[in-house]
């Protein structure tokens, strides 16, 4: 059954790799951008993050601490014991996103499917192809109600620090895994993502995980995403035939 699911997942992966023009006709031609040219800016002078982005592969989806030494992740004892039980993959079907539940933040940033930034005067919206999720990051000064109902994706607010877009997310339900190896979270988690458009085609994401319920101190990781010119997130249907698709190894489709 596992093999059959993987084969089905590869088929869906191939479909997900279809360019946006395969779903549309009369698409206006656009000039091919030079991805190393300077990042564009909005009328207010802030960097323009518009466009579809994704990592090149799922390596940080599998292991968010890939670039860290094993002992550098500051686990609470219970979290380390749980991680040790999960990391061999025998519990992979217990991962919530294997059951079409949200990956959570910051795990969703590492999925190698396109996600699209949409900037408005009071918010930034990110539309994810993976499971057709979306986030609303408010930039109008509002704050999360401490009594807000906990969610998989939390509640996000954003602000600018120079050319860096800083996103604070709290209000998690503590059920999401940080990666496919099974690093746990708690409902006390606070995630800070720092998005910086390095140039036209490249984005760096510095992530701080502050979760005193599962870790003894905050810890940081860095990831990258690349612009996918001409691509748009497509509808991703999660069902019994592809629910383990995010757990497939290897690179994302070539864009």
N, C-alpha and C positions, 0 to 999 in steps of 0.2 A: 504493500500500500504506500509506504514511504517513497519507493521508487516511482510509482505511478504519479504520486503527487508532485514529485520533483520534475518529471517529464511534463506534466501539465503546467507547472510553474514556468518552465523554460519556454513553452509556447506562449504563455501570457507575456513573459518578458520580451519575447520577440515582437509581439503586438505593441507593447508599451514603448518599444524603441522606434516606432514609426514616426516620421517627422510630421509636424503639424499640418503641412500642406497636403498630407494624405487624407485628412479629414475635411479639408476645405477646398473650394475652387475659387477662382478669381482673386487669389491672394496677391496683393501688390508686391512687386519686386522691390527689394531693399538692397542697398549697397552692402558689400561684404566689409564689415568693420575690421580695423586693425586692432587686435585684442591687446596689444601692448601700448596703445596710445593712451593719453591721459583720461582719467575717469570723467564722464560728463557731469555737469552741475545743473541744478535747478535755478530758476529765476532768483531765488533767495540766497543763492551762493552755496547751498548745501549739496553734497554729492547726490547724484541721481542713481539710486539703486535699481531702477526699473529694469525689467527683463527676466528671463528664465535662467535659473542657476542650478547647479548640482555638483556634488563631488564627482571625481572620476571613477570611484569604486566604493565598495562597501567595507573597507578595512576598519574605519572607525565605528561603523555600525556594529561590526563584530566585536571590536575591542577598543573602547573609548580611551583606554590608557595605553594604547599601543606604543607611544613614544616615552613612556615612563618605566622606571624599574619596578618590578613587582612589589617591592616593599615600600615604594613611595606613595602608594595609595593608602590614605590614613583610615583604614577600616575601624569601625567599632567591632569588638569581638564577635557579636552575633552576626554582623554583616559579613565579616570575613568567613565565618563558618558556613553561612548560606552560600556565599560566592564559591567556596571550595566544593560544595555539593553540586553546583550548577555548571561549573566551567568545563567539565568534560563532555558536555553536550547531551547527556542522558536525560536532562530535564528540559530540553529545548522546547518541547511542546507545551510547557508550562509558561513560556514567555507570552505575555498578553497579546503581543502583536501576531503571534502564531494563530490566534483566535480572532483576528480582525479587530482587535481592540487597539486604541491609539498607542503609538510608540512613546508619546510623551516628549517633554523638552528636557535635555537637548538632543535626545536620541534621534528625533525626526530630522534634525539638520544633517545627519550623517547618511541618510538613505539616498542611494544613487538614482533617484528619479528627479525630474525637474521640479523646482518650486519657484514661484513667481512673486516678486516684490511689486506691490502697488502702493504708492505714496499719496496721501491726501493731506490737507492742512491740519487735521486733528488725529490722524492715525496712520499706521503702516499695516497693510494687510499682506499676509503671505499665504499663497494658495499652493498646497502640496499635491502633487499627483498621487503620491502613495496614499492609498485608501481614501482619496479625495477629501483630505483634511484641510483646515484653514485656521489661521491665527489672526487675531485683531490686536494690534499693539497700539495702545492709546498714547498720544503725545501732547494731550491738552492739559496735563497737570493733575488729572484725577488719581486717586489712590485706591488700592484694593480694600474692600471692607473686610476687617479681620474675621467677621462671621460668615464670609462668603462660603457657599457650598464647595467643598474640595472637588477638583476635577482632574482628569488625566493630563490635560495640557496646561493647567494652571491659568493665572490671570497675568497679562503682560502689560507693562507700561514702558515707554521709551523716551529717551532724551538724547540730545547731541552733545558730544564732547569734542569740539573741533570738527574734524571730518569723520569721527567714529560714531556710529549709532549704537547706543548702549541700551540694552533691553533687560529689564528686571522682571522676573517671573516667579510668583509665589502661588500658594493655594492649591498645591498638589494633593492627590489622594494617597500617595505613597505606594501605589500598586505597580507602577511602571518599572521596567528594568532600564538601567543606563546603557546597556549594550547586550548583544546576544550571548556573551559569556555569563551574564547573569548578575552583574553588580547591582545591588538593590538600592531602593530609595525609601524615604519615609515621608510622612505628611508634613514634616518640618523643612523640607528642602526649599532652597532659594537658589535660583539659577540666574547668572548674569552672563549675557552674550554680548560681545563687542564686535559688531560688523564693520569692516573697513574695506572699501573698494580700492584695492591697491592701484589698479589701472583699469582700462576699459573692460578687460575680459577676466579679471581675477579678483577674488574676494577672500579675505582672511577673516576667520571667526575665532576669537579668543573666548574661551568659556570658563567661568568659575562656578564650581559646584560647592555650595555651602549647605550641608545637610547634617546638622548636629545629631539627628536621630540615627544616622547610619555611619557617619564618619567623624573622626575626632577633631578635624580642622578642615577649613576650605582647601580645595585643590583645583588646579588649573590644567586645561588641555587646549590645544590649538588645532583647527581644521581649516581646510581650504575648499572653495567652490569656484567653479568656472562658468562664465557666461555661455549659454547655448543659443547662439543667434538663430532666429527663425523657428525656435521651438516653443511650444506652449504645453503646460500640463494638461494631460488628457484624463478622462474619467478612468479610475482604477477600481474595478469591482472585486472585492474580497469575498471569496466563497469557499466551499469545501474543496474545490479543485485547485485553488492556488493559495490557500491560507499560509502555507509555509514558504511562499516565494521570497519574502525578505531574508530568509535564512539560507538562500542559495549562495555559494561562494562565487568569487570571481569578479570580473569587472562589469560595470554597467554597460548597457548598449552603447555602441559607438554613435556619437551624435554628429 
